[in-house]
Amino acid sequence: MERLKFKYSLYVIALILFGFGAGFKPHSVIAQGMESTGTATCKPKTIMTHPGQELVMQKGKNANIVVSVKCKEDKPAAGVQVVADILKGKKFIELSPASAVTDENGKAIFTVTGNRKTEEELPEIKFAAGDLKVKMAVIVQTIGCVPESVYIEPKEKLVLEKGKAGTVTVRVKCEKGNPAVDTKVDAVVQEGISKIDLSSSAILTDASGCAVFTVTGKNLTEKTPARIKFAVGTFTSALDVKVVEKIGETATKKAEKETTENKPKTIMTHPDQELVMQKGKNANIVVSVKYKNDKPAAGVQVVADILKGKKFIELSPASAITDENGRAVFTVTGNRKTEEELPEIKFVAGDLKTKIAVRVQTTGCVPESVYIEPKEKLVLEKGKTGTVTVRVKCEKGNPAVDAKVDAVIQEGVNKIELSSSAILTDSSGCAVFTVTGKNLTEKTPARIKFTVGTFTSALEVKVTEKAVGEKGKEK
């Protein structure tokens, strides 16, 4: 009996070891064997990455690469396994996951981590989906670059249907045209806050240097479009948004017509051809943009660029939006005395361009001549104001910058008021005084004396009851 029990025990052990071992697998192994690798919905024909050929990113940051797989007729290939491999440069970057299955849009997302700043030979990643392959290089930067240019798409106007959404892409580039990665783009609805909704007030640019905002049309804009202001560092730009009942051929043509009619026609600077300034000082350049019929072009982006002489001057901001008078103000700082070849600044507003030269002097020049405008007499209406411009020039006719102009009322102190007793000339060599007519001068006009160094000059001011003629002269 004991022998039978022993044989039975051996039989059971053998059955477990050999029978189950040959015909069955543990639960964990079964689960592993059933793990899905994805089933393609169609045969893949193309594979591509976004960004296209090169990913630019910062050290210590993560960036995504989107791999798109498509079948013929540009149909998304869902359920396709994409395998990723770092061909070279593993010490510079990390990649995850090692493989992924495309979603219903035919896309698989991989994350790259920048560990070290890359050298001349860039890391390279290969993505494979069956027989299809694509490669991408990776640049890892130690610090974020300084934005050099900002582009908005659409360029001129976004037209939306009421209740529908559209996208605005802000593309930021660094020096040499590289994408500005992880750069903050601020957005605010300047006009028409009840007309449109903005998806976010700030977005960081992705690996391709883009920040994409979603705009929703809430209410019809009618005559006045809504406006979104975008800011990237010192760069600012604005985009008009029009919300219509229905977008069709008529609405599109109307928007195109409005864009053509509102296209700026002229651009000019003040001073016009040359700015003369002192070393270590700041001076302003006013850029004026106008439509046809001399109408101020408000809301136009003006981009400024130092074409040559960057070691002599600095310029800020890099771009600005014109105000309601069609003007944008830029500030120039004189760092070094200029040489024979002067620094040059270019201002661009759409297709319009203008240039200005900058002369930086080490010390203020000695005034050689003084001019007063109006030349003979200022005629004011009682209670109204007018301006007197004192223009000071140095040797060779250059503007005298920061020259002190003193002003005093010699006669008729109870007849007129003067805005200031002393003003420094601006970058164009001008000092502008405001004069107010308090009481009628009757027979004897009031008189203002202006002094610049050893130069003195006087201007008579007459205060009348009724409006005066053109340019402050008596009728």
C-alpha positions as CSV (number, residue, x, y, z in Angstrom):
1,M,0.0,0.0,0.0
2,E,2.8,2.4,0.9
3,R,4.5,1.5,-2.4
4,L,1.3,2.4,-4.3
5,K,1.0,5.8,-2.6
6,F,4.7,6.5,-3.4
7,K,4.1,5.6,-7.1
8,Y,1.0,7.8,-7.2
9,S,2.9,10.7,-5.7
10,L,5.7,10.3,-8.4
11,Y,3.0,10.3,-11.1
12,V,1.5,13.5,-9.9
13,I,4.9,15.3,-9.6
14,A,5.8,14.1,-13.2
15,L,2.5,15.3,-14.5
16,I,3.0,18.8,-13.0
17,L,6.6,19.1,-14.2
18,F,6.2,17.8,-17.7
19,G,2.5,17.9,-18.6
20,F,1.8,21.4,-17.4
21,G,5.3,22.6,-18.4
22,A,4.7,21.4,-22.0
23,G,1.1,22.5,-22.4
24,F,0.6,25.5,-20.2
25,K,2.3,28.8,-19.2
26,P,2.1,30.8,-16.0
27,H,-0.5,33.7,-15.9
28,S,2.2,36.4,-16.2
29,V,3.7,34.8,-19.3
30,I,0.3,34.5,-20.9
31,A,-0.4,38.2,-20.2
32,Q,2.9,39.2,-21.7
33,G,2.3,37.2,-24.8
34,M,-1.1,38.8,-25.3
35,E,0.3,42.4,-25.0
36,S,-0.8,44.5,-28.0
37,T,1.7,45.8,-30.5
38,G,-1.0,47.7,-32.5
39,T,-2.8,46.7,-35.6
40,A,-2.5,49.0,-38.6
41,T,-5.7,50.2,-40.2
42,C,-3.9,50.5,-43.6
43,K,-0.5,50.0,-45.2
44,P,1.7,52.9,-44.3
45,K,3.2,54.9,-47.2
46,T,4.9,58.0,-45.6
47,I,6.5,58.9,-42.3
48,M,7.5,62.4,-41.1
49,T,8.4,64.3,-38.0
50,H,7.4,67.6,-36.5
51,P,9.7,69.6,-36.2
52,G,10.9,68.6,-39.7
53,Q,14.6,68.0,-39.8
54,E,16.0,69.6,-36.6
55,L,14.8,69.9,-33.0
56,V,16.3,72.9,-31.0
57,M,15.8,72.7,-27.3
58,Q,17.3,73.9,-24.0
59,K,19.6,71.9,-21.6
60,G,17.6,70.4,-18.7
61,K,14.3,70.8,-20.6
62,N,12.0,68.3,-22.4
63,A,10.7,68.7,-25.9
64,N,8.3,66.6,-27.9
65,I,8.7,65.1,-31.4
66,V,5.5,64.1,-33.2
67,V,5.9,61.3,-35.7
68,S,3.1,61.1,-38.3
69,V,2.5,58.0,-40.4
70,K,0.1,58.1,-43.3
71,C,-1.3,55.7,-45.9
72,K,-2.0,56.5,-49.5
73,E,-4.3,59.4,-50.2
74,D,-2.9,61.1,-47.1
75,K,-5.1,59.0,-44.8
76,P,-3.8,58.7,-41.2
77,A,-2.3,55.3,-40.4
78,A,-3.6,54.3,-36.9
79,G,-2.3,51.4,-34.9
80,V,1.2,51.4,-36.4
81,Q,4.2,50.7,-34.2
82,V,6.9,53.4,-34.4
83,V,10.3,52.4,-33.0
84,A,12.8,55.1,-31.9
85,D,16.5,54.8,-31.6
86,I,19.3,57.3,-30.8
87,L,21.9,56.7,-33.6
88,K,24.5,59.0,-32.1
89,G,25.0,61.5,-29.2
90,K,23.5,59.4,-26.4
91,K,25.5,61.4,-23.8
92,F,23.7,64.6,-24.9
93,I,20.1,63.5,-25.0
94,E,17.6,60.9,-23.6
95,L,14.6,59.6,-25.5
96,S,11.3,58.0,-24.3
97,P,9.5,55.8,-25.0
98,A,11.5,53.4,-27.1
99,S,8.4,52.6,-29.2
100,A,4.9,53.9,-29.5
101,V,1.7,53.0,-31.5
102,T,0.1,55.7,-33.6
103,D,-3.3,57.0,-32.5
104,E,-6.4,57.5,-34.6
105,N,-4.7,60.6,-36.3
106,G,-1.7,58.5,-37.2
107,K,0.5,60.2,-34.7
108,A,3.0,59.0,-32.1
109,I,4.7,61.3,-29.6
110,F,8.2,60.9,-28.2
111,T,9.9,63.0,-25.6
112,V,13.5,64.2,-25.7
113,T,15.4,65.4,-22.7
114,G,18.5,67.7,-23.2
115,N,21.3,66.6,-20.8
116,R,24.3,68.4,-22.2
117,K,25.0,71.2,-24.7
118,T,25.6,69.7,-28.1
119,E,28.8,70.2,-30.1
120,E,29.4,70.4,-33.8
121,E,28.3,66.8,-34.5
122,L,24.7,66.7,-33.5
123,P,22.8,63.8,-31.9
124,E,20.6,61.9,-34.3
125,I,17.4,60.0,-33.8
126,K,15.9,57.4,-36.2
127,F,12.2,56.6,-36.3
128,A,11.1,53.4,-38.1
129,A,7.6,52.2,-38.9
130,G,8.0,48.9,-40.8
131,D,10.0,49.7,-43.9
132,L,9.6,53.4,-43.5
133,K,12.4,55.4,-41.8
134,V,13.1,59.1,-41.0
135,K,15.9,60.8,-39.1
136,M,16.1,64.0,-37.0
137,A,19.0,66.0,-35.6
138,V,18.9,67.6,-32.1
139,I,20.5,70.8,-30.9
140,V,20.7,71.4,-27.2
141,Q,21.4,75.0,-26.1
142,T,22.7,76.0,-22.7
143,I,20.4,79.1,-22.4
144,G,17.4,80.3,-24.2
145,C,18.3,82.6,-27.1
146,V,17.3,86.2,-27.4
147,P,14.4,86.6,-29.8
148,E,15.3,88.4,-33.0
149,S,12.1,88.2,-34.9
150,V,8.4,87.4,-34.4
151,Y,5.9,86.4,-37.0
152,I,2.1,86.0,-36.7
153,E,-0.1,83.8,-38.9
154,P,-2.5,84.9,-40.2
155,K,-0.5,88.0,-41.1
156,E,-3.1,90.7,-41.4
157,K,-6.6,89.7,-40.1
158,L,-8.4,86.6,-38.6
159,V,-12.0,86.2,-39.8
160,L,-14.2,83.9,-37.7
161,E,-17.8,82.8,-37.8
162,K,-19.8,83.6,-34.7
163,G,-19.5,80.6,-32.3
164,K,-16.6,79.1,-34.2
165,A,-12.9,79.0,-33.3
166,G,-9.7,79.6,-35.2
167,T,-6.0,79.6,-34.4
168,V,-3.3,82.2,-34.3
169,T,0.3,81.0,-34.5
170,V,3.1,83.2,-33.1
171,R,6.5,82.1,-34.5
172,V,9.6,83.3,-32.6
173,K,13.1,83.0,-34.0
174,C,16.5,83.7,-32.5
175,E,19.7,84.9,-34.2
176,K,20.5,83.0,-37.4
177,G,16.9,82.0,-37.7
178,N,16.9,79.2,-35.1
179,P,13.6,78.6,-33.3
180,A,13.2,80.3,-29.9
181,V,12.3,77.4,-27.6
182,D,10.4,77.8,-24.3
183,T,10.0,81.6,-25.0
184,K,7.0,83.2,-23.2
185,V,4.4,84.7,-25.5
186,D,1.9,87.0,-23.8
187,A,-1.5,87.7,-25.3
188,V,-4.3,90.1,-24.3
189,V,-7.5,91.2,-25.9
190,Q,-7.0,95.0,-26.4
191,E,-10.3,95.7,-28.1
192,G,-13.6,93.8,-28.3
193,I,-13.3,91.7,-25.1
194,S,-17.0,91.0,-25.4
195,K,-16.6,89.9,-29.0
196,I,-13.9,87.2,-28.8
197,D,-12.4,84.6,-26.3
198,L,-8.7,83.8,-26.1
199,S,-7.6,80.3,-25.0
200,S,-4.7,81.5,-22.9
201,S,-3.0,84.7,-21.8
202,A,0.5,83.2,-22.1
203,I,2.0,80.2,-23.8
204,L,5.6,79.0,-24.0
205,T,6.9,78.3,-27.5
206,D,7.4,74.6,-28.5
207,A,10.4,73.0,-30.0
208,S,9.7,74.6,-33.4
209,G,9.5,78.1,-31.8
210,C,5.7,78.3,-32.1
211,A,2.9,79.3,-29.7
212,V,-0.6,78.5,-30.9
213,F,-3.5,80.4,-29.5
214,T,-7.2,79.5,-30.1
215,V,-9.6,82.4,-30.7
216,T,-13.4,81.9,-30.5
217,G,-15.9,84.4,-32.0
218,K,-18.5,85.2,-29.3
219,N,-20.4,88.2,-30.9
220,L,-20.4,90.0,-34.2
221,T,-17.7,92.7,-34.4
222,E,-19.7,94.8,-37.0
223,K,-17.7,97.9,-38.0
224,T,-14.8,97.8,-35.5
225,P,-12.8,94.6,-35.3
226,A,-11.5,93.1,-32.1
227,R,-7.8,93.2,-31.5
228,I,-5.3,90.9,-29.8
229,K,-1.9,92.2,-28.7
230,F,1.0,89.7,-28.5
231,A,4.2,90.4,-26.7
232,V,7.5,88.6,-26.7
233,G,10.2,90.4,-24.6
234,T,10.5,93.8,-26.3
235,F,8.6,92.7,-29.4
236,T,4.9,93.6,-29.6
237,S,2.5,92.9,-32.4
238,A,-1.3,93.1,-32.9
239,L,-3.8,91.2,-34.9
240,D,-7.3,92.3,-35.9
241,V,-10.1,89.7,-35.5
242,K,-13.4,90.0,-37.3
243,V,-16.4,88.0,-36.3
244,V,-19.1,87.6,-39.0
245,E,-22.4,85.7,-39.2
246,K,-21.2,83.4,-42.0
247,I,-17.9,83.1,-43.8
248,G,-18.3,82.9,-47.5
249,E,-16.9,84.4,-50.7
250,T,-18.6,87.7,-50.0
251,A,-17.2,88.0,-46.5
252,T,-13.7,87.0,-47.7
253,K,-13.7,89.5,-50.5
254,K,-15.0,92.2,-48.1
255,A,-12.2,91.5,-45.6
256,E,-9.6,91.6,-48.5
257,K,-11.0,94.9,-49.7
258,E,-10.8,96.4,-46.1
259,T,-7.3,95.1,-45.8
260,T,-6.3,96.7,-49.1
261,E,-7.9,100.0,-48.2
262,N,-6.3,100.1,-44.8
263,K,-2.8,99.3,-46.1
264,P,-0.2,101.9,-45.0
265,K,1.0,104.2,-47.8
266,T,3.9,106.2,-46.3
267,I,6.5,105.9,-43.5
268,M,8.8,108.6,-42.3
269,T,11.0,109.4,-39.3
270,H,11.5,112.4,-37.1
271,P,14.4,113.5,-37.3
272,D,14.1,112.5,-41.0
273,Q,17.6,111.6,-42.3
274,E,20.1,111.9,-39.4
275,L,19.9,111.8,-35.6
276,V,22.6,113.7,-33.8
277,M,23.1,112.8,-30.1
278,Q,25.6,112.7,-27.3
279,K,27.6,109.8,-26.0
280,G,26.0,108.3,-22.9
281,K,22.6,109.9,-23.6
282,N,19.3,108.6,-25.0
283,A,17.4,110.1,-27.9
284,N,14.0,109.3,-29.4
285,I,13.1,108.6,-33.0
286,V,9.4,109.0,-33.9
287,V,8.3,106.8,-36.8
288,S,5.0,108.0,-38.5
289,V,3.0,105.7,-40.6
290,K,0.0,107.0,-42.7
291,Y,-2.7,105.7,-45.0
292,K,-3.6,107.4,-48.2
293,N,-5.1,110.9,-47.8
294,D,-2.5,111.5,-45.0
295,K,-4.7,109.6,-42.5
296,P,-2.7,108.2,-39.4
297,A,-2.3,104.4,-39.6
298,A,-3.0,103.2,-36.0
299,G,-2.2,99.7,-34.9
300,V,0.5,99.0,-37.4
301,Q,3.6,97.0,-36.4
302,V,6.9,98.8,-37.0
303,V,10.0,96.7,-36.8
304,A,13.4,98.3,-36.1
305,D,16.8,96.9,-37.0
306,I,20.4,98.3,-36.7
307,L,21.9,97.6,-40.1
308,K,25.4,98.7,-39.2
309,G,27.2,100.2,-36.2
310,K,25.9,98.1,-33.4
311,K,29.0,98.8,-31.3
312,F,28.2,102.5,-31.3
313,I,24.4,102.5,-30.5
314,E,21.7,100.5,-28.9
315,L,18.0,100.5,-29.9
316,S,14.8,99.7,-28.1
317,P,12.2,98.3,-28.5
318,A,12.8,95.9,-31.4
319,S,9.3,96.6,-32.6
320,A,6.3,98.8,-31.6
321,I,2.7,99.3,-32.5
322,T,1.7,102.8,-33.8
323,D,-0.7,104.7,-31.6
324,E,-3.9,106.5,-32.6
325,N,-1.8,109.2,-34.3
326,G,0.1,106.6,-36.4
327,R,3.3,107.1,-34.4
328,A,5.7,104.6,-32.8
329,V,8.6,105.8,-30.6
330,F,12.0,104.2,-30.5
331,T,14.9,105.1,-28.1
332,V,18.5,105.2,-29.2
333,T,21.4,105.1,-26.7
334,G,24.8,106.4,-27.8
335,N,27.5,104.1,-26.5
336,R,30.6,105.3,-28.4
337,K,31.5,108.3,-30.6
338,T,30.8,107.5,-34.2
339,E,33.4,107.4,-36.9
340,E,33.2,108.4,-40.6
341,E,30.8,105.6,-41.5
342,L,27.7,106.3,-39.4
343,P,25.4,103.6,-37.8
344,E,22.2,103.1,-39.7
345,I,18.8,102.0,-38.5
346,K,16.0,100.6,-40.7
347,F,12.3,100.8,-39.9
348,V,9.8,98.5,-41.6
349,A,6.0,98.6,-41.6
350,G,4.7,95.9,-43.9
351,D,6.1,96.7,-47.4
352,L,7.2,100.2,-46.3
353,K,10.8,100.9,-45.3
354,T,12.8,103.9,-44.2
355,K,16.4,104.4,-42.9
356,I,18.1,106.9,-40.6
357,A,21.7,107.5,-39.8
358,V,22.9,108.2,-36.3
359,R,25.8,110.5,-35.3
360,V,27.1,110.1,-31.7
361,Q,29.2,113.0,-30.4
362,T,31.5,112.9,-27.3
363,T,30.5,116.4,-26.1
364,G,27.8,118.9,-26.9
365,C,28.8,121.3,-29.7
366,V,29.0,125.1,-29.3
367,P,25.9,126.7,-30.8
368,E,26.5,128.6,-34.0
369,S,23.0,129.7,-34.9
370,V,19.5,130.0,-33.4
371,Y,16.2,130.1,-35.3
372,I,12.8,130.8,-33.9
373,E,9.5,129.7,-35.4
374,P,7.2,131.6,-36.0
375,K,9.8,134.1,-37.3
376,E,8.1,137.4,-36.7
377,K,5.0,137.3,-34.5
378,L,2.8,134.7,-32.6
379,V,-0.9,135.6,-32.7
380,L,-3.1,133.8,-30.2
381,E,-6.8,133.8,-29.4
382,K,-7.6,134.7,-25.7
383,G,-7.6,131.6,-23.6
384,K,-5.9,129.4,-26.3
385,T,-2.4,128.2,-26.6
386,G,0.3,128.1,-29.3
387,T,3.9,126.8,-29.6
388,V,7.2,128.5,-30.2
389,T,10.1,126.3,-31.5
390,V,13.6,127.4,-30.9
391,R,16.0,125.5,-33.2
392,V,19.7,125.5,-32.3
393,K,22.5,124.4,-34.7
394,C,26.2,123.7,-34.2
395,E,29.0,124.1,-36.7
396,K,28.4,122.6,-40.1
397,G,24.6,122.8,-39.4
398,N,24.4,119.8,-37.1
399,P,21.7,120.0,-34.4
400,A,22.8,121.1,-31.0
401,V,21.6,118.4,-28.6
402,D,20.9,119.1,-24.9
403,A,21.6,122.8,-25.4
404,K,19.9,124.9,-22.7
405,V,17.3,127.5,-24.0
406,D,16.2,130.1,-21.5
407,A,13.0,132.0,-21.9
408,V,11.6,135.0,-20.1
409,I,8.6,137.3,-20.6
410,Q,10.1,140.8,-21.1
411,E,6.8,142.6,-21.6
412,G,3.2,141.7,-20.9
413,V,3.7,139.3,-18.1
414,N,-0.1,139.6,-17.3
415,K,-1.0,139.0,-20.9
416,I,0.6,135.6,-21.6
417,E,1.9,132.5,-19.8
418,L,5.0,130.5,-20.7
419,S,5.1,126.7,-20.1
420,S,8.7,126.8,-18.9
421,S,11.6,129.2,-18.2
422,A,14.2,126.8,-19.6
423,I,14.2,123.7,-21.8
424,L,17.0,121.5,-23.2
425,T,17.0,120.9,-27.0
426,D,16.0,117.4,-28.2
427,S,17.9,115.1,-30.6
428,S,16.8,117.4,-33.5
429,G,18.2,120.5,-31.8
430,C,14.7,121.9,-30.9
431,A,13.2,123.2,-27.8
432,V,9.4,123.7,-27.9
433,F,7.7,126.2,-25.6
434,T,3.9,126.5,-25.1
435,V,2.5,130.0,-24.8
436,T,-1.1,130.7,-23.5
437,G,-3.0,133.9,-24.2
438,K,-4.4,135.2,-20.9
439,N,-5.6,138.7,-21.7
440,L,-5.9,140.9,-24.8
441,T,-2.7,142.7,-25.7
442,E,-4.5,145.6,-27.4
443,K,-2.0,148.1,-28.8
444,T,1.3,146.8,-27.3
445,P,2.2,143.2,-27.9
446,A,3.8,141.0,-25.2
447,R,7.4,139.9,-25.8
448,I,9.4,136.8,-25.0
449,K,13.2,136.8,-24.9
450,F,15.1,133.5,-25.7
451,T,18.7,133.0,-24.8
452,V,21.1,130.2,-25.9
453,G,24.6,130.8,-24.6
454,T,25.7,134.2,-26.1
455,F,22.8,134.2,-28.5
456,T,19.6,136.2,-27.7
457,S,16.4,136.6,-29.7
458,A,12.9,138.0,-29.0
459,L,9.5,137.2,-30.3
460,E,6.3,139.4,-30.1
461,V,3.0,137.8,-29.0
462,K,-0.4,139.3,-29.8
463,V,-3.5,138.1,-28.0
464,T,-6.8,138.8,-29.8
465,E,-10.5,138.2,-29.1
466,K,-11.3,136.2,-32.2
467,A,-9.7,133.2,-34.0
468,V,-6.5,134.0,-35.9
469,G,-5.6,133.1,-39.4
470,E,-3.5,130.2,-40.7
471,K,-0.3,129.4,-38.8
472,G,-1.0,132.0,-36.0
473,K,-0.6,135.0,-38.3
474,E,-3.0,137.9,-38.3
475,K,-5.6,138.1,-41.0
